[in-house]
Amino acid sequence: MSKLPTPNSAIPNRCWGAARGTVRPLGRWLFWELGVVLLLLAACAPKTVAPAAVTTPQFADVMYPAVPQALQNNAAAPLIERGWRYLQSGDLGNAERDFATALKGNDSFQPAHAGQGDVALARRNFDRALTDFDAALRIDRDYVPALVGRGQALLALKRDEDALAAFERAVALDGSLADVRRRIDVLRFRDVQDVIARARSAAAAGRIDEARTAYERAIAASPDSAFLYHELGELERAHGDSERALEHLRKAADLDPTDTTALVDIGGLLEGRQDFAGAIESYRRAARQEPSAQLDARIAAATANENLAKLPPEFRAIGQSPQVTRGELAALIGIRLEPILRQAPQRQVVATDIRNQWAASWITAVLDAAVMDVYQNHTFQPQGRVRRGDLATAVSRVLDLIAERRPQLIDQLKQRPKIADMSTTHLDYPAAAVSVATGVLPLSDGRFQVSRAVTGAEAVDAIDRLRALANIR
C-alpha cells in the first residue's frame, strides 16, 4: 500500500535533471523556459495518498481516540482522523507518522498519545502501548479511549486486576461501552474462579481464616452466586460457628430455592439449637423440591423431638434414670405407644394417688388400656421401682394389643423359650417368655433376672422395640 510522503521530502533527482536539461542562456526564451521548468517540477513532485476508505476495520476492538470537544479547533485534530483511517486499513506506518506529527510542538494533545498506543496495540507491543496510554492519562485522567486502551494493554500483559480497574473506570465515565462491560464481566468471572479455587484449597488445608477471606472476596465480586454462600456456610458449620453457618446457608437458599442440600443443612443446624419447628419447615421445603424417604425420616424425627421438647423435664430425664419408676414407665408407654393405647378396649380405673403427679394423664391412659394395674388399695404408687418382671408384664400386654393389628406376631407369642433362672411355672414366666421371644427384653447369659431393677435406658429401649414391632414412626 502506498505511503504518505513526509512534508520535507527532497524532490527526486530525475525531476531536477529534466529541469536542468531545458535551461539555456538567458534570452528571449527565458520566460518560456522558466514556465516549462515549473511545469516539470509540478509534474514530478511527490503526491500525498489519502488512506483508503475503510469498510472492514483491521483492529475493530481498538477504541477510536476521539478528540474532546474543547480540542476540536486544534490544528492537529484532522491528523487523528486520518491516522485512525490508516490504522484501520492496516497501514500502521502512516498511522504512526500522523499521530507523531500531531504531537510535534503539541505534546499535551492526548488523542495523539492514545493513537500511538493504538498502533502499539496493533503491533502487539504492549509495553509501548501502556506507556503511550499512560502519557495520555497524565494529561487527562478521565480520557476514556486511553483508559480502554490501557486496560487492553494490561490484559495482554497478564495484569488482570489492573486491567479490570481501568475498564471499570472507563465504564463509570461512559456507561454506553457495552463491549467494555462484557470484558469486565469476563474478568470478574475469571477473578472469582481464581479466588474460589484458592478458597477451596485453603479450606481443604485447614487454613480457615484464609479460606473465609477468599470466599468473602468472591462473594463481594459475585454477590448473587448462591453456591458461594453455601460453601462458606459449610466451612463455618464444619468449624463450629453455627450462627454464621446459618446466616450463609439461609442466604444460599434464598438465592437458590432449589438448593435442597442447603435446606437440609439448615434443618440440621436448627435441630442442634432445639428449634425443631424451624428444622421441620426447612426439611419440608427441601422435600417439596426433592421428595425422599430420608427427608421423611428427618421430618418424623424432628417432629418427635419437637413433641418431646414440649414434654415435662421429668419425662426427658427418664433415659438417664438409674432406676425407672412406675410413673415414668407409664409416661413412656402413654406417650411413645399412644396409637396402640388409643385403639385398646377401655376400662375405668380409679387411682387415688396420682392427682398431683406430672405423669397423671399417662398413668390414667395405661390403666384404662389395662397395660398396667393399680394395687388392691387403689393406689398406683408412681414412685415405686419397676422390676424386670413388672416390665415384662406391661410388655406382654402391649404385645397382645399389637398382635390384634399384626397377626403374624401370634406365633412368636406362643413360643416358650428356655430361661435359665426361671421355671415354666414361675408366675412371671409367661410374660417373660413372650418378651424374650419377640426380642423386646433379651436375656443376659441365658438369664432373665426377674427381680432386678430396670434402668431408664433399658425401659426406653424396650418401648422403642415395641414401637418397631407396631410400625409406629
Secondary structure, DSSP 4 states (H G I P E B T S, - for coil): ---PPPTTPPPPHHHHHHHHTT---SSTTHHHHHHHHHHHHHHHS----PPPPPSS-TTTTSPP-PPPGGGTT-TTHHHHHHHHHHHHTT-HHHHHHHHHHHHTT-TT-HHHHHHHHHHHHHTT-HHHHHHHHHHHHHH-TT-HHHHHHHHHHHHHTT-HHHHHHHHHHHHHH-TT-HHHHHHHHHHHHHHHHHHHHHHHHHHHTT-HHHHHHHHHHHHHH-TT-HHHHHHHHHHHHHTT-HHHHHHHHHHHHHH-TT-HHHHHHHHHHHHHTT-HHHHHHHHHHHHHHS--HHHHHHHHHHHHHHHHHTS-HHHHTGGG-SS-BHHHHHHHHHHHTHHHHHHSPP-----TT-TT-TTHHHHHHHHHTTSS---TTS---TTSBPBHHHHHHHHHHHHHHHHHH-GGGHHHHT-----TT--TTSTTHHHHHHHHHTTSS--BTTB--TTSBPPHHHHHHHHHHHHHHTT--
